[in-house]
Amino acid sequence: MCGEAGCAAPGEFRAPLEPGNFDGPGAWRWLCLDHVREFNARYNFFNGMSSDEIEQQQRPFAGWERETRAFSSVGADRPPSWADFTDPLEAISARFKRTMPQDRTDGRPLSGEDRRALKELGLDVNADRKALRTSYSERVRRFHPDRNGGDRSHEVALQRTIAAYNQLRSSAAFA
């Protein structure tokens, strides 16, 4: 039931007992939609702040001036600093670009499964459809029992080759 006195509506929305009590777990009550709307209309984030504190919170880049641990300066091989970028998202992409595996020169994306399949077929990341088909054909001839005198010891390698080819054949990088 709703936590407001005299209300018989179901309490579906959680609200703190005190309007300013939003830091950490606290005492909660359940309110109906109408009463939680009333509660939210009375809430003022800036209540109790000085005009300087309010102005500080309203800056467009509030919070971006602090470096996180991932971007802190450590040794000569330091990751990029926020100050090096005008857009924080550029900093994030630059930070992880160095750790990403090599991309294709044609710009087509490769997933982790695509990379594993290329490795299985003995191809590099810039292989084209012709190289894919050639490697697949050569490996099937080598591993298939009908082509290698009935030797069934290569069945697992044949299955992995077929799975890798099927993965890459439907990949966006080879479309």
N, C-alpha and C positions, 0 to 999 in steps of 0.2 A: 504494500500500500504506500501511497505518497506520504512523505515525511511532514508535510504541512498539516497543521491542525485543521480538522474539519473536512479534509479532502478525502474522498473515497476512491479516487482514480488509482490505477496501478502505478507504482513507482518503478519506472524503467530506466531512469537516468541518474547517475551518481553525481553528487555534489558535496563539497566539503562543508562541515558544520559552520565554519567561519569563512566569510567571503575572501579574506586575504590568506587563507591557509592552503597554499598550493605547493609548498616546498616539501617534497617527500611524502611518504605515506602518513596519513592522518586519519582523523575520525570522519567518516562519510555518512551521508544519508541518501535515501533514494527519493527522487521527485518525479512527478508526472510531467508530461511535456509542457503544459502551461506554466507550472511552477518552476521548472528548470529554465524556461525562457525568461521568466521574471528575475530569477537569480542571476542569469547571465547579463541581463540588461543593467543590473545594479553593479556588476563587477567593473572595477577600474584598475587596470594594471599599474597606472602611474600614481595611485593613491599612496600618499606618504613620501613621495619623492620630491626633491627640490627641483627648481626649474633647470638647473645645470644637469642634474641626473636625467631628467626627462629629455632634454636636448641630446644628451649622450646616447640614450636608448633609441632615439629617432633618427640618428645618422644613417645614411644609406648602407654603409659598410660596417655597421656595429658588429663587433665580434670577429671581424676578419683580420684585425691587426695582430692578433696573437698567433704565433707559430705553433702548430701542433708538433708532436714528437716526430712524426714522419718527415717533417720539413725542417727540423732543427739542424743547425750547422754541426757536423761531426766530421773532423779530419779533412784531408784533401779531397776525398771523393764524396763531397757533400751533395745532397740532393738540392734541387732548386729552392730558392727562398720565395716567399709570397711577394716580396718587394721586387723581384725580377719580372713580375707579370702584372698586366693591367686587369686581367680577368682571372679570378681564382680557378676557374675550370681549366684554363690553359696550364696552370701550375700542376694540377692533378694529372692531366694527360701527359705532360712532360716528365713527371715523376715516374710514371709507370711505363712510358714508352721504351725506356732503356731495358726494362725487365721483360718486355714482350718478346716472344720469338720473332724471328725475321718474317716480314710480310712478303707477299708476292710483289714482283716488280710491276705487274699490271694492276695492282690495287685491289684485286678480288680477295675477299676475306676467307681465311682458313680457320676452321674450328679445331679444337684439340683432337677430335676424332679424325678429322681430315689429315692432320699432321701425323698421327699414329698410322693411318692407312698408307700415306706416302712412304713412311719409313718401312712398313711391312713390304711394300712393293719395290723398295730400293730406289725411290725417286726423290729429287730435291723439291723444294717448295715451288719452284717456277716451272715445273713440268706441265706440258700441255696435254690435250686429249690424245694426240698421236703417241706420245711417250707412255701415257697411261695404258693405252690399248696394247702397245708393243710389249711392255713389261708384263702385263697380265697374261698375254698369249704365251710368252716365253715361259713363265712360271707354271702355267697350267700344263703345258707340254712336259715340263720337267717333273712335276709332282703327280700327274694323273696316272693311276695304275694301268690304264689301257695303253699309255704311251711309254711307260718305263718298264715293260716286261712283267707286269703284274705285281710289282713291289708296292705293298700297301703300307709301308712304314712312313710314307710321306702324306698320309691322309690329313693329319692336323695342319700341316703347312698348306695343303691344297684348300682346306676350309678357310684358313686365315686369309689366303690370297683372294678367294672368291668374296669373302666378307669385305676386305679392303677395297676391292674393285667396285662392289656395289655401293659402298659408302661414298667413294669419290665420284662415281658415275652420276649420282644424284646431288652432288655438292654444287653450291653456287659458284665455286671457283672454276668448275669445269663445264659450266652451262654454255 
